[in-house]
Amino acid sequence: MPVRLVALVCSLVLNACGNALCVSSNVGSGFWTAAAVNLHAAFGFDVGVMLFCIGLTNALTNQVLIRRIDIPRFVGEIGFVLCFSYFVDLFTTIFTAIGMPSWPWLVRMFISLLGVTTFCIAISLYQRANILMHPNDDTTNILRFMYLKGNATAAQLIDFVPPILIMVVTFFFTHQVQAVNVGTIYSFFMNGILIATADRLIFPKLVHNFKVDPTEN
C-alpha cells in the first residue's frame, strides 16, 4: 500500500503536467479535452465545467460497467477530477508564464508529444496502483480487464469513440474542429501502446491491483 500511494501521488502530478504541456504547446490535446473545447465553441459552455461534467458522466458510467454501486469509488473519482483540474491550471499558468505558447511550432510539437507520453505513463502508474484515478481512465481500466482480456490498446480505442462523436456533432454547428492537431493524432494511435509499454518498463514491480470480483482480498 505505501508503494501504491507513492505511485498515486506521482502519477497525479505527472498526469496534470502532461496535459498542461499539451494545452500550453497548443499543438493538439487528448480527445476528451478536445471534445470539451469543441463543446465550448459550439454552445458556449465553459471548458472547465465541461471537463468536470465529462468526468462526472464517466464516473456514473463506471458504476454501470462494474455492475454494482460502489460509492467510495465514485466519490474518489470525483475527488481525483477536482485535484487533477487544480494541478492542470497550476502547470498551465507556469508554462504560459515562461512563454511556451509563443515558442517555435516544431518545438511545441515535440512538447505536445512529450505531454501525451507523460500522461500515458501517469495513467499506467495510477491504474496499476488502483486506489484513485481519473474516472475516464478507470473506464479504460474496467474495459481492459472486465471486457477485453487485458488489451490496453483496444480499451483506449473504444474510449475514444464518445469524444469523436461529440466533435462530429459540434462540427455541424461550427463547421470546424478545434484542439485537434499532431498531439491528438499521436494520442489516438499511441495511448494504448504507451500505457502497455509503461506497464512493463516504468516501475515494473508495481503490478495491477484491479479485481474483477469485489469480494477478492
C-alpha positions, -999 to +999 in steps of 0.1 A: +000+000+000+028+026+007+042+019-028+008+023-043+002+056-025+035+070-037+026+059-073-008+076-070+007+110-059+034+109-085+011+099-113-015+126-104+012+153-107+026+137-139-008+134-155-016+171-148+019+181-161+015+161-193-019+176-200-007+211-192+022+206-217-004+197-244-026+227-236+003+252-234+020+239-266-013+243-284-004+215-309-033+192-301-046+177-269-062+145-257-096+135-272-117+143-242-101+177-237-106+184-274-143+174-271-147+199-242-131+227-263-154+219-292-185+219-270-174+253-258-170+266-293-204+252-304-226+260-274-206+284-252-202+261-222-171+268-200-143+243-208-136+236-172-172+230-164-175+206-194-144+187-183-160+182-149-193+172-164-174+147-186-157+133-155-190+130-137-205+112-167-175+088-168-178+081-131-215+073-134-207+051-165-182+032-144-209+022-119-228+006-148-198-011-162-188-028-129-224-038-124-227-027-088-230+005-068-196+015-054-199+048-036-163+051-024-151+045-059-175+072-072-165+098-046-128+090-051-130+096-088-148+129-084-121+140-058-094+130-083-110+152-110-110+182-087-073+177-077-063+170-113-080+202-126-062+223-100-028+210-110-035+213-147-044+250-141-012+254-120+012+239-145-005+257-174+000+290-157+037+282-151+042+271-187+024+301-201+045+324-179+077+311-194+064+318-228+058+283-241+027+292-263+049+315-284+078+291-289+085+278-325+059+254-338+084+225-342+095+228-306+059+230-294+051+199-314+077+179-296+065+193-263+030+181-272+042+146-279+062+147-247+030+157-229+010+128-243+038+104-234+039+118-199+002+115-191+002+079-206+030+070-181+009+086-154-022+066-164-002+034-163+010+041-127-023+050-112-042+023-130-017-002-115-020+014-081-058+013-084-065+035-054-079+066-070-078+076-107-095+099-132-129+083-140-121+083-177-090+062-171-110+039-147-133+034-176-105+021-198-092+000-169-126-016-164-130-022-202-095-036-204-098-062-176-135-070-174-144-070-211-112-071-233-089-097-217-063-071-207-059-054-241-049-018-232-049-006-269-085-019-276-097-003-244-082+031-253-097+030-288-132+022-275-128+051-251-121+075-279-154+068-296-176+092-275-154+123-278-150+117-315-188+115-318-191+147-298-167+165-322-187+152-352-219+167-337-203+201-328-188+203-363-223+206-378-227+238-356-193+254-360-180+239-393-146+234-377-128+211-353-107+227-326-079+214-303-071+186-328-036+185-342-004+164-342-007+157-305-042+144-309-033+121-337-003+108-317-026+102-287-051+083-309-025+058-322-002+057-292-021+059-260-028+022-255+007+013-267+024+038-244+004+026-214+011-010-221+048-003-225+049+018-193+033-012-175+063-033-185+092-007-182+082+020-157+083+008-121+076-029-132+074-040-095+041-021-093+016-047-106-021-042-115-043-044-085-076-045-105-101-070-091-129-084-112-146-099-081-152-072-055-150-099-027-114-107-036-088-098-009 
